[in-house]
């Protein structure tokens, strides 16, 4: 009888060790996942793993205060999911146009410059986190934004439903 309990205990212990002690496997960032649109012409670029890491780190430290999970806290109707980005004027669904936006932002309809309201390179004196960002940094942040729908699917930009 005691042998049965010891065996059950031992099996339970092994199961717990597998759950709690084995390292979690990360999502493999394949070349397909890292391929994002570069410009309106349809040309694409494959982000390097360093660009992916840098983009995530910079997005989290610079942008996530207002865009955590791809939402826009100041206007929940417009997120960073591909549909919203592609419907903007001009469309913001590629790296070139996102870098342009981060340099000199306009309203969703493209009619009004909003650098006093949205962090940008042009308004770095108002938004200090933008001061030290290089073109490579803006490229990495833009790549991060465009890669997220492939990783988080509908959660990216999903708003109140998920966050």
MOQUINOR-V907185 format. One record per backbone hydrogen bond with DSSP energy under -1.0 kcal/mol. NH is the residue of the N-H (numbers start at 1). CO is the residue of the C=O. E is the energy in kcal/mol with one decimal. If there is no record, write none. Layout:
NH_CO_E, NH_CO_E
This chain:
5_1_-1.8, 6_2_-2.5, 7_3_-2.4, 8_4_-2.6, 9_5_-2.8, 10_6_-2.8, 11_7_-2.5, 12_8_-2.5, 13_9_-2.5, 14_10_-2.3, 15_11_-2.2, 16_12_-2.3, 17_13_-2.2, 18_14_-1.9, 19_15_-1.9, 20_16_-2.9, 21_17_-2.3, 30_28_-1.6, 34_30_-2.0, 36_45_-2.6, 38_43_-3.4, 39_43_-1.3, 42_39_-1.7, 45_36_-2.4, 47_34_-2.7, 52_48_-2.1, 53_49_-2.4, 54_50_-2.7, 55_51_-2.8, 56_52_-2.2, 57_53_-2.5, 58_54_-2.9, 59_55_-2.6, 60_56_-2.6, 61_57_-2.0, 62_58_-2.4, 63_59_-2.4, 64_59_-2.4, 66_63_-1.8, 67_63_-2.1, 68_64_-1.0, 70_67_-2.4, 71_68_-1.1, 73_66_-2.5, 78_75_-2.2, 80_70_-3.5, 85_81_-2.2, 86_82_-2.6, 87_83_-1.5, 89_108_-2.7, 92_85_-3.5, 95_37_-2.3, 96_38_-2.4, 98_94_-2.0, 99_95_-2.8, 100_96_-2.0, 101_97_-2.0, 102_98_-2.8, 103_99_-1.3, 104_100_-2.7, 107_112_-2.5, 110_107_-2.2, 114_105_-2.2, 117_114_-1.7, 118_114_-2.6, 121_102_-2.0, 122_103_-1.7, 124_121_-1.4, 126_123_-1.6, 127_123_-2.4, 130_127_-2.1, 131_128_-1.4, 133_130_-1.2, 138_134_-2.3, 139_135_-2.3, 140_136_-2.3, 141_137_-2.6, 142_138_-2.4, 143_139_-2.4, 144_140_-2.2, 145_141_-2.3, 146_142_-2.2, 147_143_-1.7, 148_144_-1.5, 150_147_-1.3, 151_148_-1.0, 152_148_-3.4, 155_152_-2.1, 156_153_-1.1, 157_69_-3.4, 158_155_-1.9, 161_158_-1.0, 162_159_-1.6, 163_159_-2.3
